[in-house]
Amino acid sequence: MSTAAPVTLVTGGNRGIGRETARRLAGLGHTVLLSARRPENAERAVADPAPGVRGALVPCRLDVTDADDVRALTHRVEEEFGRLDVLVNNAAVNYDTSRRAVSVDLDEVRRTLETNLFGAWRATQAFLPLLRRSPHPRVVMVSSESGSLETMSGGTPAYGVSKAALNALTRKLADELRAERILVNAVCPGWTATDMGGPGGAPVDQGAAGVVWAATLPDSGPTGGFFREGEPLAW
């Protein structure tokens, strides 16, 4: 099956920023593969689409820490669509606010890096051949200002280090893919009222807006940047 609509994959799309991003991109006419580690969670997330959605929300299983899972989904996307236009690396775990770098269990840090860094890296490498078939390929890394070296402080060691590493990966990929006109950017949604962010943050639609902005940049748009609400952040 082929489609003229942009084909987008959102990892970790069953809740929070991922779900809202998927809904908003579908509202812009994208065919969005909304992925989750558990298929039933993806099914529930697409069962109640937002009003005015013009595109399609397609549930799919994807555990970004599982190479076989990633490989299986790339084959599915190739068979059904023949390309991928936008990859939103949103899947993340473990906002470890109670931990400290001086004492955190390094096994916990490794598990966090496996999803937050290596999961995004694995997915990008796997889907790159399909992104190269797109006329307007975009890769969005959903990051956090807690990964900014300029403003970094103690606390949240696993999460903060994983996001700093994700920012570094963003720069590496953007530079290597610049000649192919594949735009790669990192986006901080800001403190958002999600299951991970907790109460008190901004509405989820506000947090998702910057991710949607990066996913729909024009060909003349930036690459290799770190942004919140479309404005540059310090690395």
LINDANOR-V43525 format. One line per field, one symbol per residue. phi: phi as a letter, one per 20 degrees, with the letter a starting at -180 (. if undefined). A space follows every 10 residues. Layout:
# LINDANOR-V43525
phi->???
This chain:
# LINDANOR-V43525
phi->.cbefgdcdd eleeblgfff fffffffeof edeedbfdgf fffffefcff gnfeecddfb ebdfedffff fffffffffe cnacecdded gbcmeefeec ffcfffffff ffffefdfff ffffffeggf ffeefbfccd eedaffefff dfcfnkffff fffffffffg fffgffdgfe meeccdcefn fcfcgffnfo efgfffffgf ffgffcgfge ffbmdcccln dfdff
